[in-house]
Amino acid sequence: MRHRDYVKRIVKSKGGVSRDIQIQRLYCKNCNHIKRELPSYLLAYKHYESEIIKGVIDGSITSNDIEYEDYPCEKTMERWRSQKLQGI
C-alpha cells in the first residue's frame, strides 16, 4: 500500500462540535483498491466519534441528555442500536 492522497471528513464530537480532518487514502498496486486509513476514534461510514456511538448503543447516551441534545437525532440513535455496530 502506498500513499495516494487525502480526503476531507467531517467529524462530529461531544458538545455538538463539528470539525474537518484529513483522511489519508492508500492505493494497493496488486488489487487496484483504495483504502482510507481512519483514526482509532472513527468508524467506517460514520461521522460521529466512536465514543458517542458506543454510548448510544450501551444506553449511557440518550436523547434526554442535555449535552447531546443537538445531535444525534433519535432516528439515528435507534438505527445504531438496531445495527449493533461491530468494532465497538
C-alpha positions as YAML, in Angstrom:
chain: A
units: angstrom
residues:
- id: 1
  name: MET
  ca: [0.00, 0.00, 0.00]
- id: 2
  name: ARG
  ca: [1.28, 3.43, -0.86]
- id: 3
  name: HIS
  ca: [0.04, 6.93, -0.20]
- id: 4
  name: ARG
  ca: [-2.38, 8.25, -2.83]
- id: 5
  name: ASP
  ca: [-3.92, 11.44, -1.43]
- id: 6
  name: TYR
  ca: [-6.00, 12.91, 1.39]
- id: 7
  name: VAL
  ca: [-9.75, 13.47, 1.61]
- id: 8
  name: LYS
  ca: [-11.72, 15.75, 3.90]
- id: 9
  name: ARG
  ca: [-14.02, 14.19, 6.52]
- id: 10
  name: ILE
  ca: [-16.41, 15.98, 8.86]
- id: 11
  name: VAL
  ca: [-16.25, 14.64, 12.42]
- id: 12
  name: LYS
  ca: [-18.98, 15.34, 14.96]
- id: 13
  name: SER
  ca: [-17.93, 15.15, 18.58]
- id: 14
  name: LYS
  ca: [-19.19, 15.86, 22.10]
- id: 15
  name: GLY
  ca: [-20.92, 19.17, 22.60]
- id: 16
  name: GLY
  ca: [-22.15, 19.32, 19.02]
- id: 17
  name: VAL
  ca: [-18.75, 20.42, 17.75]
- id: 18
  name: SER
  ca: [-18.00, 19.61, 14.10]
- id: 19
  name: ARG
  ca: [-14.54, 19.76, 12.63]
- id: 20
  name: ASP
  ca: [-12.83, 18.82, 9.39]
- id: 21
  name: ILE
  ca: [-9.97, 16.33, 9.37]
- id: 22
  name: GLN
  ca: [-7.79, 14.90, 6.63]
- id: 23
  name: ILE
  ca: [-8.03, 11.14, 5.99]
- id: 24
  name: GLN
  ca: [-5.17, 9.51, 4.14]
- id: 25
  name: ARG
  ca: [-6.08, 7.27, 1.22]
- id: 26
  name: LEU
  ca: [-3.80, 4.38, 0.32]
- id: 27
  name: TYR
  ca: [-3.53, 2.58, -3.03]
- id: 28
  name: CYS
  ca: [-2.72, -1.11, -3.50]
- id: 29
  name: LYS
  ca: [-0.88, -1.89, -6.74]
- id: 30
  name: ASN
  ca: [-1.71, -5.60, -6.50]
- id: 31
  name: CYS
  ca: [-5.50, -5.38, -6.32]
- id: 32
  name: ASN
  ca: [-6.07, -1.77, -7.51]
- id: 33
  name: HIS
  ca: [-8.10, -0.91, -4.40]
- id: 34
  name: ILE
  ca: [-8.09, 2.33, -2.48]
- id: 35
  name: LYS
  ca: [-8.35, 2.19, 1.31]
- id: 36
  name: ARG
  ca: [-8.95, 5.02, 3.77]
- id: 37
  name: GLU
  ca: [-6.80, 4.98, 6.88]
- id: 38
  name: LEU
  ca: [-9.20, 6.01, 9.64]
- id: 39
  name: PRO
  ca: [-8.04, 7.21, 13.06]
- id: 40
  name: SER
  ca: [-8.97, 4.98, 16.01]
- id: 41
  name: TYR
  ca: [-11.76, 7.30, 17.16]
- id: 42
  name: LEU
  ca: [-13.77, 6.93, 13.91]
- id: 43
  name: LEU
  ca: [-15.80, 4.11, 12.40]
- id: 44
  name: ALA
  ca: [-16.23, 3.48, 8.69]
- id: 45
  name: TYR
  ca: [-19.15, 5.38, 7.14]
- id: 46
  name: LYS
  ca: [-19.89, 7.28, 10.38]
- id: 47
  name: HIS
  ca: [-19.37, 10.98, 11.09]
- id: 48
  name: TYR
  ca: [-19.81, 10.74, 14.86]
- id: 49
  name: GLU
  ca: [-16.90, 9.71, 17.06]
- id: 50
  name: SER
  ca: [-16.98, 6.04, 18.07]
- id: 51
  name: GLU
  ca: [-17.22, 7.02, 21.77]
- id: 52
  name: ILE
  ca: [-20.60, 8.68, 21.12]
- id: 53
  name: ILE
  ca: [-21.89, 5.73, 19.09]
- id: 54
  name: LYS
  ca: [-20.77, 3.31, 21.81]
- id: 55
  name: GLY
  ca: [-22.53, 5.41, 24.45]
- id: 56
  name: VAL
  ca: [-25.77, 5.32, 22.48]
- id: 57
  name: ILE
  ca: [-25.60, 1.55, 21.99]
- id: 58
  name: ASP
  ca: [-24.73, 0.99, 25.69]
- id: 59
  name: GLY
  ca: [-27.59, 3.25, 26.75]
- id: 60
  name: SER
  ca: [-25.43, 5.80, 28.57]
- id: 61
  name: ILE
  ca: [-26.31, 8.49, 25.98]
- id: 62
  name: THR
  ca: [-29.97, 9.19, 25.27]
- id: 63
  name: SER
  ca: [-31.90, 11.96, 23.54]
- id: 64
  name: ASN
  ca: [-32.69, 13.36, 27.03]
- id: 65
  name: ASP
  ca: [-29.03, 14.20, 27.77]
- id: 66
  name: ILE
  ca: [-28.62, 17.97, 27.68]
- id: 67
  name: GLU
  ca: [-25.05, 17.96, 26.36]
- id: 68
  name: TYR
  ca: [-26.17, 15.74, 23.46]
- id: 69
  name: GLU
  ca: [-29.48, 17.50, 22.77]
- id: 70
  name: ASP
  ca: [-28.46, 18.99, 19.41]
- id: 71
  name: TYR
  ca: [-27.17, 15.68, 17.99]
- id: 72
  name: PRO
  ca: [-27.59, 12.83, 17.04]
- id: 73
  name: CYS
  ca: [-31.29, 12.61, 16.28]
- id: 74
  name: GLU
  ca: [-33.46, 9.90, 17.83]
- id: 75
  name: LYS
  ca: [-33.83, 8.08, 14.48]
- id: 76
  name: THR
  ca: [-30.05, 7.86, 14.15]
- id: 77
  name: MET
  ca: [-29.71, 6.52, 17.70]
- id: 78
  name: GLU
  ca: [-32.39, 3.90, 17.02]
- id: 79
  name: ARG
  ca: [-30.60, 2.81, 13.83]
- id: 80
  name: TRP
  ca: [-27.28, 2.44, 15.69]
- id: 81
  name: ARG
  ca: [-28.94, 0.36, 18.39]
- id: 82
  name: SER
  ca: [-30.62, -1.91, 15.84]
- id: 83
  name: GLN
  ca: [-27.42, -2.38, 13.82]
- id: 84
  name: LYS
  ca: [-25.38, -3.26, 16.92]
- id: 85
  name: LEU
  ca: [-22.32, -1.91, 15.17]
- id: 86
  name: GLN
  ca: [-19.28, -4.16, 15.29]
- id: 87
  name: GLY
  ca: [-15.84, -2.98, 16.25]
- id: 88
  name: ILE
  ca: [-17.07, -1.03, 19.27]
...
